[in-house]
């Protein structure tokens, strides 16, 4: 190999820079792959719809003063302040318990976000986005009001007895839908990335 001149070095450097630039672009494409974008959009839309519905019901519809509002023979709007987790499970108004619950939710959202970034299927990624958006929505309620705003109540009357479902909100619906989609994707769809 002959001696190298400044011009040769310049060409070599230009070629290397172009190659590194191409590698960086392809790496970025892998980081922001389309399924991840779908998951992020699902989380943002879920969070926006959840918070908008709660703000409208609290401050425009004024559900707190209306009491129970019958929408259909089997569905009512009713304000319920949930100090537990989704669907009113694990009720505890102790301050330490509330802080612990918020910490667990924050860790869960971080773990789900990592899982979502590694997911290879659109269904699993969107499902994780729904769960993340719902969890953040209920977390915002807890920070803002000290409890989660629940308002949807399904009930059925059988033989003179009324059976009520748990009072819930759109965040809860998104979380349940996300879990069901994850289960479907894991059993029927293309295997997603493993849980971190």
C-alpha positions as CSV (number, residue, x, y, z in Angstrom):
1,X,0.0,0.0,0.0
2,X,1.4,3.4,-1.0
3,X,1.8,6.5,1.0
4,X,-1.4,8.3,2.0
5,X,-2.0,12.0,1.2
6,X,-4.2,14.5,2.8
7,X,-6.7,14.2,-0.1
8,X,-7.0,10.4,0.5
9,X,-7.6,11.0,4.2
10,X,-10.4,13.5,3.4
11,X,-12.1,11.0,1.1
12,X,-11.7,8.2,3.7
13,X,-13.2,10.5,6.4
14,X,-16.1,11.5,4.1
15,X,-16.9,7.9,3.4
16,X,-16.7,7.0,7.1
17,X,-19.0,9.9,8.1
18,X,-21.6,8.8,5.5
19,X,-21.4,5.2,6.7
20,X,-21.8,6.3,10.4
21,X,-24.7,8.6,9.4
22,X,-26.5,5.7,7.7
23,X,-25.9,3.5,10.8
24,X,-27.3,6.2,13.1
25,X,-30.4,6.6,10.9
26,X,-31.0,2.9,10.9
27,X,-30.5,2.8,14.7
28,X,-33.0,5.6,15.1
29,X,-35.5,3.7,12.9
30,X,-35.1,0.6,15.1
31,X,-35.7,2.7,18.3
32,X,-38.7,4.5,16.9
33,X,-40.2,1.6,15.0
34,X,-43.8,1.9,13.8
35,X,-45.3,-0.4,16.6
36,X,-43.8,1.9,19.2
37,X,-45.3,4.9,17.6
38,X,-48.7,3.2,17.7
39,X,-48.2,2.4,21.4
40,X,-47.3,6.0,22.3
41,X,-50.3,7.3,20.3
42,X,-52.6,4.8,22.1
43,X,-51.3,6.0,25.5
44,X,-51.7,9.7,24.7
45,X,-55.2,9.2,23.3
46,X,-56.3,7.1,26.3
47,X,-54.9,9.7,28.7
48,X,-56.6,12.6,26.9
49,X,-60.0,10.9,26.6
50,X,-59.9,9.7,30.2
51,X,-59.0,13.1,31.7
52,X,-61.4,15.0,29.3
53,X,-64.3,12.8,30.4
54,X,-63.5,13.2,34.1
55,X,-63.1,17.0,33.8
56,X,-66.3,17.3,31.8
57,X,-68.3,15.2,34.3
58,X,-66.9,17.0,37.3
59,X,-66.9,20.7,36.2
60,X,-69.4,20.9,33.2
61,X,-72.0,18.2,33.8
62,X,-71.5,18.7,37.6
63,X,-72.1,15.1,38.5
64,X,-71.3,15.7,42.1
65,X,-74.5,17.7,42.5
66,X,-76.7,15.7,40.2
67,X,-76.3,12.4,42.1
68,X,-77.2,9.2,40.1
69,X,-78.1,10.0,36.5
70,X,-80.0,7.1,34.8
71,X,-78.8,6.8,31.1
72,X,-80.4,3.4,30.3
73,X,-82.3,0.8,32.4
74,X,-78.9,-0.9,33.0
75,X,-76.4,2.0,33.0
76,X,-76.1,5.0,35.3
77,X,-73.6,7.8,35.8
78,X,-72.7,8.2,39.4
79,X,-69.7,9.9,41.1
80,X,-67.5,7.6,43.2
81,X,-64.2,8.6,44.7
82,X,-62.0,5.5,44.5
83,X,-59.1,5.3,47.0
84,X,-58.1,1.8,45.9
85,X,-57.0,0.5,42.5
86,X,-59.1,-0.2,39.4
87,X,-62.7,-1.1,40.1
88,X,-62.4,-0.1,43.7
89,X,-60.2,-3.0,44.8
90,X,-57.9,-2.7,47.8
91,X,-59.6,0.4,49.4
92,X,-57.3,2.1,51.9
93,X,-57.2,5.9,52.7
94,X,-54.1,5.7,54.9
95,X,-51.5,8.2,53.6
96,X,-48.7,5.7,53.7
97,X,-50.8,3.2,51.7
98,X,-51.6,5.9,49.1
99,X,-47.9,6.8,48.7
100,X,-47.0,3.1,48.4
101,X,-49.7,2.6,45.8
102,X,-48.5,5.6,43.7
103,X,-44.9,4.2,43.9
104,X,-46.0,0.8,42.7
105,X,-48.0,2.3,39.9
106,X,-45.0,4.5,38.8
107,X,-42.8,1.4,38.7
108,X,-45.4,-0.5,36.8
109,X,-45.7,2.2,34.2
110,X,-41.9,2.3,33.8
111,X,-41.8,-1.5,33.4
112,X,-44.6,-1.4,30.9
113,X,-42.9,1.4,28.9
114,X,-39.7,-0.7,28.6
115,X,-41.8,-3.7,27.6
116,X,-43.6,-1.6,25.0
117,X,-40.3,-0.3,23.5
118,X,-39.2,-4.0,23.0
119,X,-42.5,-5.2,21.6
120,X,-42.5,-6.5,18.0
121,X,-46.3,-6.6,17.3
122,X,-48.7,-3.7,16.8
123,X,-51.4,-5.3,18.9
124,X,-49.1,-5.9,21.9
125,X,-47.7,-2.4,21.6
126,X,-51.1,-0.7,21.4
127,X,-52.3,-2.9,24.3
128,X,-49.4,-1.8,26.4
129,X,-50.1,1.9,25.4
130,X,-53.7,1.5,26.6
131,X,-52.6,0.2,29.9
132,X,-50.0,2.9,30.3
133,X,-52.4,5.7,29.4
134,X,-55.0,4.3,31.8
135,X,-52.6,3.9,34.6
136,X,-51.3,7.5,34.2
137,X,-54.8,8.8,33.9
138,X,-55.8,7.3,37.3
139,X,-52.5,8.4,38.7
140,X,-53.2,12.0,37.8
141,X,-56.5,11.8,39.6
142,X,-54.8,10.5,42.7
143,X,-52.4,13.4,42.7
144,X,-55.0,16.0,41.9
145,X,-57.9,14.8,44.1
146,X,-56.5,12.2,46.4
147,X,-58.7,9.5,44.8
148,X,-59.6,8.3,41.4
149,X,-62.7,9.6,39.7
150,X,-65.1,6.7,38.8
151,X,-68.5,7.4,37.2
152,X,-69.8,4.5,35.1
153,X,-72.1,1.9,36.7
154,X,-73.7,-1.1,35.0
155,X,-76.4,-3.0,36.9
156,X,-79.0,-5.6,36.2
157,X,-82.2,-6.5,38.0
158,X,-83.0,-10.2,38.4
159,X,-86.0,-11.4,40.4
160,X,-86.4,-8.1,42.3
161,X,-82.7,-7.9,43.3
162,X,-80.3,-5.4,41.7
163,X,-76.8,-6.5,41.0
164,X,-74.2,-3.7,40.4
165,X,-70.9,-4.0,38.7
166,X,-68.0,-2.0,40.1
167,X,-68.1,1.7,39.3
168,X,-65.3,2.5,36.8
169,X,-64.0,5.1,34.3
170,X,-62.4,5.1,30.8
171,X,-58.9,4.5,32.2
172,X,-60.2,1.2,33.7
173,X,-61.8,0.3,30.4
174,X,-58.5,0.9,28.6
175,X,-56.6,-1.1,31.1
176,X,-58.9,-4.1,30.8
177,X,-58.9,-3.9,27.0
178,X,-55.1,-3.7,27.0
179,X,-54.8,-6.8,29.2
180,X,-57.3,-8.7,27.0
181,X,-55.4,-7.7,23.8
182,X,-52.1,-8.8,25.4
183,X,-53.6,-12.2,26.3
184,X,-55.0,-12.6,22.8
185,X,-51.6,-11.6,21.2
186,X,-49.6,-13.9,23.5
187,X,-51.8,-17.0,22.7
188,X,-52.9,-16.3,19.1
189,X,-50.7,-13.5,17.6
190,X,-47.0,-13.3,16.8
191,X,-45.0,-13.6,20.1
192,X,-44.2,-10.2,21.5
193,X,-41.1,-9.2,23.3
194,X,-40.7,-10.8,26.7
195,X,-41.6,-8.8,29.8
196,X,-38.4,-7.0,31.0
